[in-house]
Amino acid sequence: MPFFDVFKKKSTNEKNIKDHCRSLMSRYIEYAKMGSTVHFDPENIVRNFPDKQSFLSHLGTGYESTYSLLENYILLNREINTQIMPESIWKEKTKQANSINLEFKHEFEKLLLKVERGAEEFRGICEECRKWYSEDDPTSKELLSKLKAFKMLF
């Protein structure tokens, strides 16, 4: 394939990736605005998003620390709500879950604001956009590897 065709294909793929990520985040922001912001429950907000699989894949492969906070909150919250434990342990775990929730909310809202204002592109990869990544590119290889190792929360 001539150099110009390779360059054109790469450019088209990069545009497709950016468009996909921008569209995914825009849909999420619109979805989140429709929901109640009185009580920020990250599990319910993400769980009910129609394109949660793609969104969580991008979050988990592009923003590992933010995704880790979400994962820790959800797992701790499930433990609190499904296991019988002494009240003192329940209070401590609830306090810990609230702390993680606040930290996640802060990081997540910061990310949403940056993306919404165009200061940052929504990173990461999902099954839908993997077709636009090349195995030859080191950055793409890393993302594809992260996607392969990614485990969905729900």
N, C-alpha and C positions, 0 to 999 in steps of 0.2 A: 504494500500500500504506500503510495507516495506520501512524503512528509506533510504536505499541505492537507491531505485527507485525514491523516492521523491527528494533526493539530485541530482540524475542524471538528472531528469526532470528539476529541477531548473537551473542546470548548462547548460543544452541544451537551455533552454529559454533565459538565460542571453547571451549566445553566439549568438542566433538568433537575439536578440535585438541589440547587438553590431554590428553584421554583417549588419543588416538592416540600422542602423544609419550611419555606415561607408560608406555603398554603396550610401545612399541618399546624404550624404555630398559630396562624390566623384563625383557623377553625377552632383550635383549643381556646384561644383568648375570647372569641365570640361565645363559645359554649360556657366558659367560666363566668362571663358577664351575666348570662341568663340565670345562673344559679344564685343561691343565697350566699352572701358574704358575711352574714351575722356570725356563723360558727364555721370556722375554716376546718373542714375535715378532709385532709388530702386523700384519704382512701376513697371516700365517696365521690369526690370530685373527679378523680382519675378513673375509678372503676366504672362510672356511668358515661364517660366520654366515648362516643361511638367508635372512634379510631384509636382506642387506648393501646392496642398492641403496637402500632407504629410509633405512637407518641412515647410510650414507655421504653421502646427499643432505642429511640433517639436519646431520650433522657439517660438511660442506663449506659449507653456506649459513648455519649458525648459529654456527660456531666456525672461522672461516677460518684463523686462525694455527695452531690445533691440527691442522686438516686439512692445512695446508701442510707441517707437520712430518712427518706420515704420508706424504704424497706424496713429499717429499724423501728420506725414508728408503727408501721402496720403489724409487724410481728409482735412487738411489745403490747400493742393494743389488743391483738387477738388473745395473747396470753392473759391479759387482765380480764378480758370479757368471757373467757372460756374455762379458766381454772379456778378452783377454790383454793384460797390462800388466807393466811392470817391477815387481819386488818392492817397491821403495821407494814407488812410486805406489800399489800395492795396499795396503800397510800404512797409508799416509796416508788413503786412501779408507775403509778398514775402520775406522780410528780415528774418522774423521768420521761414518761411519754409526752407530757405537756411541754417539757423542756425541748425534747427532740422536735415536736410539732412546731414550736415557735422558731427554732433554728431552721427547719425545713421551709416554713412559710417565708421567712426572711430571705433565704437564698433563692427560693423559687420565684418570689415576687420580683427580686432583683433581676433574675434571668428574664422573666416575662417583660419587664420594663425595658431592658436593654434590647431585646429582640423587637419589641413593638416599636421602639424609637429608631430602629435601624442601626444601633451602635454595635450590634453583634448578630451574626447569622446563627440560626439554630443548628447545632452540630449533631453529630451522631449518625447512625445508620439503622435502617430497618429492612425487612425482607422486600418491601415494595421498591426501595430505591437501590438495592444492592446491584441491580443489573447495570447501573451507570458507573460502577466502580471497576477499576482495572486491577487485575492481579499483579501487573508489572510495576505499578506505582507503590512505593514504600508506605506512604500515608494511607492509601487505599487498602493495602495488605493488612495494616494494623487495625483499621476499622473493621474489615471483614473478619479478622481474627476475634475481635471483641464481640462482633455479632454472633459468631459461632459459639462463643463461650457464655453469651448472655442468657440469663434465666428470668423468665417472666414471673412477676409477683402473683398474678391471678390468671 
